[in-house]
């Protein structure tokens, strides 16, 4: 898998497809890009070049625990914009699910020149997500560092997965000062938690209303990715299109994206039709 040095950090990525407009897909949580390989291949077969990447601190990309550039999700947005420029893909359609949807919105807000359109899946918002995600992203690792230092952090399932994807990440993280790690994670936790009361987590209504990027939204159907959050995003983003898969809201904390496999053909054809319209316009 290719690796690009983006803003001083090694970012693992791959491109599916040989020709056509570029589209990026970013996964949710801290999962690597592999989750989107099936959907990416479907879009590539429909005539698009699909850029998949592992954000820093996910997958096979470098682990860099440093808040000098601010909130982690803003860093991810700046990295993706720089990667798009690096491979000559600008402007591209920017898409993703959950955290990847938030990332897509942030790229369009911070770097509108690289965003041709937004493809938003399973938008995050609501009281349940606001209560669950900060601990999932940051709180659990702060507690591990407080109780057992970096050895305890490195022993968590999420970090073991990252070391398996890129063994070179383990030694530098294990050697990090636990106090510094805790300070950065607390800084990111505070930034991530701010704005939890907004309909779309982490993005204000004013920011959504300021978007000028053509957008399509496909809502989720679990408590982390509520249908209401997807509807709110489609209503607040000027001119956004809404595509309803007809799924009933489930009273479940999270439905893994792989359980959406039966809907990937419809998602791919819907996104492809949207991108063709935007490209033609």
N, C-alpha and C positions, 0 to 999 in steps of 0.2 A: 504494500500500500504506500503511495507517495506520502512524503512528509515535506511541509513547507515551513520555513522559518518566518513566522508572522509576528511582527513587533517583538522580536527577541525570544519567541516561544515556538517550539516545534509542534506543529498542528498536523495530525494525521487526517488524510482525506482521500476520497476517490471520486471519479467522475464516471457515470453510467451514460452510455449513448455516444454516438459519433457526430451528430449534427443536430441543429435546431436551437431554439432559444434556451438559455440557461435557467434552471430552477434549482434552488437549494431546499433541502428538507432537513430539519433539525428535530431530534427526538426530545422527549420530556425527561424530567428528573435529571439524573446524572448518568443516564445510560449512553452507551456508545452508539455509533451510527448504524450498526447492523440491524437494529429494529426496523429501519426504513428501507432495507434492501429490497424486499418484495414490492412495495409501492414504488420505489425508485425505478425498478426494472420495468414495471408496467408503464410508467411515464416515459421512460426511454424508448419503449416499443411504440409509443404514440408520437414520437418525433421530437423529443426534448433531450437536452443534455442535463443530467441531474448531478448536482454537487452534494455529496454527503461528507460530513466532517465530524470529528470528535472535538468538542469544545475543550479548551484547557481545563484540567482537573477532571476530565472524563475520558473514558476509553483509552486509546493508545497515545494520546497527546500528553505533553508535559504537565506535571503537577507543579503549579506555582501558587503558593499561598502568600499573597501580597496584595494589600488593599491600597497601594499608592495611587492607583488609578480610579479608586472609588468602588462602587458596588460591583459584585461579581457579574451580575447580569448585564451591566453596562460594558464591562470588560469583554464579555462574550460577544456583545453586539459590535463593538469596535473591531474585535478579531475577525468576525465573519465578514464585515465590510472590507477589511484589508485583504482577506483571503480571496474574496470575489475580485477585487482589483488585481491581485497577484496573478490569478490565472486568466485574466482578460475576459471575465464574464459579465462585467457591468454594462448596462443595467440588467439585473436578473430578477426573476420572480422569487420572492423570499417566502418560504413556508415552513410549517412545523406544527407539532402537537404539544399542548400543555406548556411546559417551559419553552419549547421551541416556538410556540405561537407568540408568547411574550417576547421572546428574542426577535422574532420577525417584526413585531410592532416597533420595538426599540431601534432596530436597524433603520426602518423607514423614518422614524422621528429624528435620529441622529445623523443619518447618511442618506437622505432622500434621493441623492443622485445615483445610488447603486440599486435602488428598488423600483423595478418596473411594475410590480404588483405584489399583493400579499395573499397567501393561501393559509388560512387559519383553521386549524383543527383542534377540537376539544379545548376550548378556551377555559382558563382557570379563573375561578372567582367564588365569592360567597363565604359565609361564616365557617363552614366545615374546612374548606381549603386553607383559610387564614389560620385556623387553629392547628391544622395538621402539618402543613408544608414547612414552616420555619424550623420545627424540630427535626423533621426528616432531612432537611438540607444542612442544618448547622448545629442545632441544639444537642443532638446525640453525640456529635464529635467533640463539642466543647466539654461535655461531661466526661467522655472517655479520656481526654487530655488532662482534665482536672484530677481524675481518679488514678490514672495509670500512665500518664505521660505519653510520649509519642509511640511507645511500644503498644499501648492500648489502642491508639488511633489506627496504627498500621494493622492491628489484628481484626478490625471491623470488616464485615463482609464487603462493604462497598470499596474500601481501599484494597482489599485482597484481590477483588476483581480487576482493579486498575493496574495492580502490579503484575497480574497474569497477562494483561494486554501489553504492558510495557515494563519489564523488570527493572529498567534503568531508573524508574521513578522511586523505587523503595528506599535506597540508601540516603538520598538527599532529604526525603521526608522524615525518615527515622532520626536523622541527625539534627532536625530543626529544633530550635528552642521552644519547648512547650508553651512558655509564656507568650512568645510572639505568635505562635499558632492560635492560641486562645484569643489574643487581642484581635487578630485579623478576622477570625470566624465570628467574634462578637460584633465587629464592625459590619461585616456582611449580613449578619442576622438582623441587626437594627435596620439596615437599608432595605432588606428584603421584606421585613415586617411592616414598614411604613407603607401606607396606601392599601392595607388589607381590606379596608372598608369600601373601596371602590368596586363597582360592578365587575370590572376586569382587574384582577389582582396585579398590583404594581404599576398600573397605567391609569392616570387620572382621566376623568371624563373630558376635561379640557384638552388633554393631549390626544385622546381619540378623536375628538371633534376637529382637531387641527390637521389630521391626516388628509393628504391629497392623493394618496396612492390608491389605485384601483384595488379593491379587496373583495374576497369571497370568504365566507365563514361557514363551516360545518360544525354545529354544536356537538358536545359530548353528551353523555347520559349517565354519569355517576356523580357522587357527592363532591368529588374533587373537581370534576369537569362538568358542571351542571348545565343542563339545557338553558337555564335562565341566563347564565353568563355568556353563552354563545349568542343568544338572542339580543342581549344588551350590547355586545360588541357590534353586531350587525346594525343595530339601531343608532349607535353613537358614532360610528365611522361614516362620514358622508358618502353616500352613493354605494355603500357596501351591498353586495349580493348575499343572500342567505340560501343555503341549500340544506334542506331537511332530509335526513336519511330515514325519517319515520320511526326512530327508535324511542321507546318509552324510557323515561327517567327511572333509573334503578336506585334503590336505597342501599347502595354499596359504597364503601370508602373509595374504591378504585377498580375500574375494569381495565386490565392490562391491554395495551394496544394490540397485542397479537390476537386477542379475541375479536378484534375488528376485521380480521382477515376476510370474512365473507363479504365485507362492504368495500374492499379495496378496489375492485373493478369499477364500481360506481364512483368512488372517490377519484380514481385516476381519470375516468372519462369526463367527470364534472370539472376537475381542475384543468384538464387539457382544453376543453371547450372554452372555459373562461380565459385561459392564456392566449388562445388563438384569437378570441374577440379583442382582447386588449392589444395584442400585437398588431392586428389589422387596423385598429383605430390609431 
